[in-house]
């Protein structure tokens, strides 16, 4: 099923708005449950899977934006010509690509940290970011964990991290290949 052309520009905005509503609905659901402080109450498996899916979609949109920026920059004729002349310029382009890729991953981790903090699963954004980074990168020291009934959200976070790590690796390989092509194309005999 094709998405109508009028929705192409609005789709990321709608998805972002949807993902922002998830913490509000979950907080309302957990506030109405009896004994929320004493018992571990999560919104249920379906809601946790929906949250994980929405976060995966949101982080894919973020990574897609970073990828588009890098692709547009690496195919810009003026930049290609400017970088192909000198090693230092190519090195700067490579560092910029790596920096944008790292920004994408940190942004993904931060989005998850904000969600976890909004769900009141951590007392501070710092703790939430730490947990998010450890789970996203699948390091998982185990010193900070979610309540047992929220563990399914951890699985979503880890799967999201694996997918975004693969995407970022592919993006970095593409940056290196593109910059190597610039050098080779500049030194070919006519």
Secondary structure, DSSP 8 states (H G I E B T S, - for coil): ----GGGTTTHHHHHHHHHHHHHHHHHHHHHHSTTTTTS---S-HHHHHHHHHHHHHHHHHHHHHHHHHHHHHHT-HHHHHHHHT-HHHHHHHHHHHHHHHHHHHHHHHHHHHHHHHHTTSSSSHHHHHHHHHHHHTT---SSS---GGGHHHHHHHHHHHHHHHHHHHHHHHHHHHHHHHHHHHHT---
